[in-house]
Amino acid sequence: MSTQLARATGSVLESIGNDPYGSFIDETIGIVTRHGGDIVSFAVGSPAPEALALARVEELVADVLARDGVRALNYGLTEGESELREIIAVDARRRGIDASLDDVIVTAGALQAIDLVCRVFLRPGDVVVAESPAFANALSAFRNHGAAVLEVPTDESGIDVAAAARAIRRAPAPPKLFFVVPNFQNPTGATLSEERRDALLALASSVGAVVVEDDPYGRLRYRGEDLVPIAARSRDRVIHLGSFSKVFLPGIRVGWAIADPVTVRRMSAAKQTMDSSTSTLSQRLVVAFYRRGGVPAHIASLRRLYKEKQDAARQALTREFAGTPVRWSDPDGGFYFWMETGVDARRFLDAALEEGVAFVPGDAFTTTGGFRDALRFSYCAPTSDRIGEGVRRLRRAFDRVADGA
Ligand SMILES: Cc1ncc(COP(=O)(O)O)c(C=O)c1O
């Protein structure tokens, strides 16, 4: 089948090696590439090509090489470049998070920060509480570190904290860690409400667990007011993760974690066996981006761009799926709609690829095998015109699957 992952070869290495959990989100990039032809991809959470062009990276590369020369190409401090740590701390303080440079570790994307958190806080058999559905790569990271994931239902206000409390009472051990994406969650687009942010902190505190607040989309709000980050409510047991991937350039792989200095030191020790330090050149590019000025204006442009795409996607879905039982979420920001389709999403994806459109099936976002009739629809990458065309193709694929063709 076109959506299969690794192919068994019967090799010696295969018989000796382990089989880590990966991410079907990442797999869809390969599936779309291998399929070839003209595909409108609603599968990836990659910034739009127009958004990447807005960064005017050629100027930044020239600036870095002129100012820093080969130093920008050398190894760096494990915790990250001091200027960048300071930039991250200043931005965090603007959002109400009481952070200084010593509380920041720069990582190879937020994804590496998630893995470092696992290395520092989890041992095999530990329990992690996560949203259901949740960011697939994080679920796999927890499982690769031997943790048991307790998935808790979410609604339009994020994780159901009362349900989490009930699930914890039935769990074999108290949780070590809660993992949430509080703003425009991947994959549902939901934002965790004020009340639930407080309730989550109280619950974590009552069971002695850490809260990991993973917030790569927080600055991409298209309507309504920003909510106070969980880490701004309490720094005691909260680790705040961020990323330059969605608001600058994902390919440079720069993200961060904000925690207490001891945790930063522990994460640094773990990082020393991974990559020693995050790419110095990438970090210097971020510093140059801030030095050039205009970061708030850049982010405002991104908000306008993605709002337009979100509007185009909403209108196209409303038009093309009128009269069907298909429903989708209505997020205030971010990159994703969560769609409930009533048909098997893996079969839907096969038909969709034949029609020239792609998405990520819902079962990628759970460890339970659920959400088989749901899917994640990313509107961030295609242009508004292509979004319209992609949704027309999606409807054709839906009709084929719904008709049993
Ligand atoms: C919720 C969430 N966390 C983390 C990441 C990873 O971001 P980065 O590129 O910084 O590793 C993503 C990317 O899609 C995401 O959606």
PDBQT file of the ligand as one rigid body, heavy atoms in Angstrom, charges set to zero:
ROOT
HETATM    1  C1  LIG A 501       3.352  21.100  18.651  1.00  0.00    +0.000 C 
HETATM    2  C2  LIG A 501       4.672  21.075  18.004  1.00  0.00    +0.000 A 
HETATM    3  N1  LIG A 501       5.771  20.997  18.743  1.00  0.00    +0.000 NA
HETATM    4  C3  LIG A 501       6.991  20.973  18.204  1.00  0.00    +0.000 A 
HETATM    5  C4  LIG A 501       7.156  21.016  16.840  1.00  0.00    +0.000 A 
HETATM    6  C5  LIG A 501       8.521  20.906  16.278  1.00  0.00    +0.000 C 
HETATM    7  O1  LIG A 501       9.057  22.113  15.995  1.00  0.00    +0.000 OA
HETATM    8  P1  LIG A 501      10.589  22.310  15.638  1.00  0.00    +0.000 P 
HETATM    9  O2  LIG A 501      10.643  22.501  14.152  1.00  0.00    +0.000 OA
HETATM   10  O3  LIG A 501      10.983  23.505  16.399  1.00  0.00    +0.000 OA
HETATM   11  O4  LIG A 501      11.338  21.084  16.076  1.00  0.00    +0.000 OA
HETATM   12  C6  LIG A 501       6.046  21.098  16.002  1.00  0.00    +0.000 A 
HETATM   13  C7  LIG A 501       6.201  21.109  14.554  1.00  0.00    +0.000 C 
HETATM   14  O5  LIG A 501       5.322  20.835  13.787  1.00  0.00    +0.000 OA
HETATM   15  C8  LIG A 501       4.764  21.130  16.603  1.00  0.00    +0.000 A 
HETATM   16  O6  LIG A 501       3.657  21.193  15.880  1.00  0.00    +0.000 OA
ENDROOT
TORSDOF 0
